[in-house]
Amino acid sequence: MTADDHPPSASSADATRSRSPISFHAPRVGLAVGLAVLTYVLFPASPAIDLPIYEVGSVASDNVIAPVAFRVLKTNAELQSERDAVVRGVEPVYDFVPAALDTARQSLRGFMAAVAQAAAPNPQLAAPAVQRAAQSWGIPLSAAQALYLANERRRSALDLSLSRAIDRWLSAGVASGGTLDSVRGAIVVRSGGEDHRVPSDSVATFNMLVSRARLIHPDPASPVGDSLYMRLLATFFHPTIVPDRATTELRRDEVRRSIPLAKYEVQAGEKIIGANEVVGREQNAKLRALHDAVDKYRGSQRGIRRVVGSVLFDFLLTALIGLTLLRVRPAIYTNFRWLVMVAVAAALVLLGGAVVALVRPVHPELVPVALAAVLLSALFDRRVSVVTAMVLAALVAGQSVYRGTNALYINLVAAAVAALSVGEIRRRNQSYQWIVTIGGAYLVTALAIGLTLDLPWREILVSAGFGALNALGCVLLAVLLLPMAEAFTGIETDLTLLEWSDLNRPLMQRLSLEAPGTYAHTIAIANLAEAACRAIGANALLARVGAYYHDIGKIAKPQYFVENQAKGRNPHDALKPNASALIIRNHVREGLELAEEYKLPRALRAFITEHHGTGTISYFLDKARQREAKPNADEFAYPGPLPQTAETAVVMLADGIEAATRALQDPTPQKIRDVIEHIVRQRMEQGQLIDAPLTLRQLKVVKDEFTRVLVGMYHNRIEYPASAGGVTSGFASA
């Protein structure tokens, strides 16, 4: 609910005065102290400003001398980039393996000897024996290939060519296929304990060996001989150049470790930036690292005085929220649950700010100050939200980790825009408007800072993007937390009122079916109350929805209320005046019972009890006086209480005025105005408006709005002439 222009109620002020000042204020001061301690725990470095951090492009106003030696560490991304660059320069290591050449030779000789032995008895019939001999070496042969090898001349030529290929090229070094595919530049070949640096494209591979071996092919014209030659070459090939991955990785680790972690080394007493010098990226990085180094140095020597000073710094800011509420919104300050809700919203912002501070570089656009702004605007009002959110922006920006950033400017603007964007809520999709508005605020701040500091467009867009992401997250989280906040504080927001404004809800359906006259009366009052409240700046939605439910107690005995009675049938004629008055009075109690049964929000229940105040049921009181000299006046008065809010007071006036104007025989504008003046004056003389926060100026506006709406409802009508068939066509609005 929003009530930006409403003064605090008298009851809250009375409650404040009736308590002991110490017992009343102590728990509220404790909340501020708790927030200050939480801030210190989340941001343990001292928030006192001692070392300036100038942004890139700004001009330093003073000399900055390093009081201690420190290092400017590279970011993980920078360090990884440098390591990747030097690793790419490490030449892979390969080993020349002479044993592979010997293995190839011995395998070829053994295979050929086995085949020759199998073919020796009868070469023409030796194919099966040759196949068995080859199979023993794991080389399956077709019958044609076995017959080819059984021929001694062909076998000898094949053996000679394969031996020459192995001796000539394998001994020079051949790598297996794919080993060098990803290698560019030179490699290191280790042979006999010595390293030889050679171009990678000069090392032969198996494919190159095949191409060269074809030059000494013994029988290229024979398909069987060709397939057998290539097959045996591939079978007995053993690479003599193999990658030494362990040694390569070891050398890469050595160069990785050789990269220094620090970008800059600064000595104690060294000047970082001079007065009137333009700050570059190097100086900015050194200033930030100096800030962290000094905080770390002092943190190791932190004493009780430093802790107390830090907590006091935070307490003074958090106390500003409480002091503002005490002066501007004492009702919130008095209600401890409401004050706790403000503290919880502040704690959420501080927790979010602490999480954001863990990321490097720090992005103040992600501090969720908009979360508190949206929550407090929806629960209380925009004035409370603006003050609280802006104090929180200053509190977060004053912490050590955010010094030197634009956190204060960014979050002050975002906090104010977020608080002011949440006004009267009529639709749930208004949350999209909040997201766009808050995201737009972050975009404008990013542009302002980026253009001022001449930042690249990429950095400006990144900052705006983080702001848009923060706006989306804050609004969605606020909408998610709002029902829990409503349940804790007992405050019904406009979103809840919208749900209860549905005329198809069971309770309103019962009213329309069981008490149709009261239902029509209710709708008319809702129109009057909404127009009047909107004109004076009160909560028009609350007034309309409250008017819907103010007379639900009449459902219990609808026939006893004039708007539901048929002409000439009044059950009160058979009752005594005090019995009739009791039935009329009881519609308030019965309304509260229905409200409890249907879980009506507390804000709406106030309309049930306050719309009659402590007024007199004058009709039956007059009848009682005709029967007895001194009837008990208390039996003919409503239980109250008096209207406590502008909205319930307006509904009270609308209730009496609508009933009175409905009874007019000829409701001309002047008669309507006279009835309105009479009812309002009567309620004031009876003291029914004494507790309502309405000024005389606002009452005049209310009367004007009532007149405007009622004149429109009871405007003159003209009768159309009868149709050609003699049937009257009806009446239409003039």
Rosetta blueprint (number, residue, H / E / L):
1 M L
2 T L
3 A L
4 D L
5 D L
6 H L
7 P L
8 P L
9 S L
10 A H
11 S H
12 S H
13 A H
14 D H
15 A H
16 T H
17 R H
18 S H
19 R L
20 S L
21 P H
22 I H
23 S H
24 F H
25 H H
26 A H
27 P H
28 R H
29 V H
30 G H
31 L H
32 A H
33 V H
34 G H
35 L H
36 A H
37 V H
38 L H
39 T H
40 Y H
41 V H
42 L H
43 F L
44 P L
45 A L
46 S L
47 P L
48 A L
49 I L
50 D L
51 L L
52 P L
53 I L
54 Y L
55 E L
56 V L
57 G L
58 S L
59 V E
60 A L
61 S L
62 D L
63 N L
64 V E
65 I E
66 A L
67 P L
68 V L
69 A L
70 F E
71 R E
72 V E
73 L E
74 K L
75 T L
76 N H
77 A H
78 E H
79 L H
80 Q H
81 S H
82 E H
83 R H
84 D H
85 A H
86 V H
87 V H
88 R H
89 G L
90 V L
91 E L
92 P L
93 V E
94 Y E
95 D E
96 F E
97 V L
98 P H
99 A H
100 A H
101 L H
102 D H
103 T H
104 A H
105 R H
106 Q H
107 S H
108 L H
109 R H
110 G H
111 F H
112 M H
113 A H
114 A H
115 V H
116 A H
117 Q H
118 A H
119 A H
120 A L
121 P L
122 N L
123 P H
124 Q H
125 L H
126 A L
127 A H
128 P H
129 A H
130 V H
131 Q H
132 R H
133 A H
134 A H
135 Q H
136 S H
137 W L
138 G L
139 I L
140 P L
141 L L
142 S L
143 A H
144 A H
145 Q H
146 A H
147 L H
148 Y H
149 L H
150 A H
151 N L
152 E H
153 R H
154 R H
155 R H
156 S H
157 A H
158 L H
159 D H
160 L H
161 S H
162 L H
163 S H
164 R H
165 A H
166 I H
167 D H
168 R H
169 W H
170 L H
171 S L
172 A L
173 G L
174 V E
175 A E
176 S L
177 G L
178 G L
179 T L
180 L L
181 D L
182 S L
183 V L
184 R L
185 G L
186 A E
187 I E
188 V E
189 V E
190 R E
191 S E
192 G L
193 G L
194 E E
195 D E
196 H E
197 R E
198 V E
199 P E
200 S H
201 D H
202 S H
203 V L
204 A E
205 T E
206 F H
207 N H
208 M H
209 L H
210 V H
211 S H
212 R H
213 A H
214 R H
215 L H
216 I H
217 H L
218 P L
219 D L
220 P L
221 A L
222 S L
223 P H
224 V H
225 G H
226 D H
227 S H
228 L H
229 Y H
230 M H
231 R H
232 L H
233 L H
234 A H
235 T H
236 F L
237 F L
238 H L
239 P L
240 T L
241 I E
242 V E
243 P E
244 D L
245 R H
246 A H
247 T H
248 T H
249 E H
250 L H
251 R H
252 R H
253 D H
254 E H
255 V H
256 R H
257 R H
258 S H
259 I L
260 P L
261 L L
262 A E
263 K E
264 Y E
265 E E
266 V E
267 Q L
268 A L
269 G L
270 E L
271 K E
272 I E
273 I E
274 G L
275 A L
276 N L
277 E L
278 V E
279 V L
280 G L
281 R H
282 E H
283 Q H
284 N H
285 A H
286 K H
287 L H
288 R H
289 A H
290 L H
291 H H
292 D H
293 A H
294 V H
295 D H
296 K H
297 Y H
298 R H
299 G H
300 S L
301 Q L
302 R L
303 G L
304 I H
305 R H
306 R H
307 V H
308 V H
309 G H
310 S H
311 V H
312 L H
313 F H
314 D H
315 F H
316 L H
317 L H
318 T H
319 A H
320 L H
321 I H
322 G H
323 L H
324 T H
325 L H
326 L H
327 R H
328 V H
329 R L
330 P H
331 A H
332 I H
333 Y H
334 T H
335 N L
336 F H
337 R H
338 W H
339 L H
340 V H
341 M H
342 V H
343 A H
344 V H
345 A H
346 A H
347 A H
348 L H
349 V H
350 L H
351 L H
352 G H
353 G H
354 A H
355 V H
356 V H
357 A H
358 L L
359 V L
360 R L
361 P L
362 V L
363 H L
364 P H
365 E H
366 L H
367 V L
368 P L
369 V H
370 A H
371 L H
372 A H
373 A H
374 V H
375 L H
376 L H
377 S H
378 A H
379 L H
380 F L
381 D L
382 R H
383 R H
384 V H
385 S H
386 V H
387 V H
388 T H
389 A H
390 M H
391 V H
392 L H
393 A H
394 A H
395 L H
396 V H
397 A H
398 G L
399 Q L
400 S H
401 V H
402 Y H
403 R L
404 G L
405 T L
406 N L
407 A H
408 L H
409 Y H
410 I H
411 N H
412 L H
413 V H
414 A H
415 A H
416 A H
417 V H
418 A H
419 A H
420 L H
421 S H
422 V L
423 G L
424 E L
425 I L
426 R L
427 R L
428 R L
429 N L
430 Q H
431 S H
432 Y H
433 Q H
434 W H
435 I H
436 V H
437 T H
438 I H
439 G H
440 G H
441 A H
442 Y H
443 L H
444 V H
445 T H
446 A H
447 L H
448 A H
449 I H
450 G H
451 L H
452 T H
453 L L
454 D L
455 L L
456 P L
457 W H
458 R H
459 E H
460 I H
461 L H
462 V H
463 S H
464 A H
465 G H
466 F H
467 G H
468 A H
469 L H
470 N H
471 A H
472 L H
473 G H
474 C H
475 V H
476 L H
477 L H
478 A H
479 V H
480 L H
481 L H
482 L H
483 P H
484 M H
485 A H
486 E H
487 A H
488 F H
489 T H
490 G L
491 I L
492 E L
493 T L
494 D H
495 L H
496 T H
497 L H
498 L H
499 E H
500 W H
501 S L
502 D L
503 L L
504 N L
505 R L
506 P H
507 L H
508 M H
509 Q H
510 R H
511 L H
512 S H
513 L H
514 E H
515 A L
516 P H
517 G H
518 T H
519 Y H
520 A H
521 H H
522 T H
523 I H
524 A H
525 I H
526 A H
527 N H
528 L H
529 A H
530 E H
531 A H
532 A H
533 C H
534 R H
535 A H
536 I H
537 G L
538 A L
539 N L
540 A H
541 L H
542 L H
543 A H
544 R H
545 V H
546 G H
547 A H
548 Y H
549 Y H
550 H L
551 D L
552 I H
553 G H
554 K H
555 I H
556 A L
557 K L
558 P H
559 Q H
560 Y H
561 F L
562 V H
563 E H
564 N H
565 Q L
566 A L
567 K L
568 G L
569 R L
570 N L
571 P H
572 H H
573 D H
574 A H
575 L L
576 K L
577 P H
578 N H
579 A H
580 S H
581 A H
582 L H
583 I H
584 I H
585 R H
586 N H
587 H H
588 V H
589 R H
590 E H
591 G H
592 L H
593 E H
594 L H
595 A H
596 E H
597 E H
598 Y L
599 K L
600 L L
601 P L
602 R H
603 A H
604 L H
605 R H
606 A H
607 F H
608 I H
609 T H
610 E H
611 H L
612 H L
613 G L
614 T L
615 G L
616 T E
617 I L
618 S H
619 Y H
620 F H
621 L H
622 D H
623 K H
624 A H
625 R H
626 Q H
627 R H
628 E L
629 A L
630 K L
631 P L
632 N L
633 A H
634 D H
635 E H
636 F H
637 A E
638 Y L
639 P L
640 G L
641 P L
642 L L
643 P L
644 Q L
645 T L
646 A H
647 E H
648 T H
649 A H
650 V H
651 V H
652 M H
653 L H
654 A H
655 D H
656 G H
657 I H
658 E H
659 A H
660 A H
661 T H
662 R H
663 A L
664 L L
665 Q L
666 D L
667 P L
668 T L
669 P H
670 Q H
671 K H
672 I H
673 R H
674 D H
675 V H
676 I H
677 E H
678 H H
679 I H
680 V H
681 R H
682 Q H
683 R H
684 M H
685 E H
686 Q L
687 G L
688 Q L
689 L L
690 I L
691 D L
692 A L
693 P L
694 L L
695 T L
696 L H
697 R H
698 Q H
699 L H
700 K H
701 V H
702 V H
703 K H
704 D H
705 E H
706 F H
707 T H
708 R H
709 V H
710 L H
711 V H
712 G H
713 M H
714 Y L
715 H L
716 N L
717 R E
718 I E
719 E E
720 Y L
721 P L
722 A E
723 S L
724 A L
725 G L
726 G L
727 V L
728 T E
729 S L
730 G L
731 F E
732 A E
733 S E
734 A L
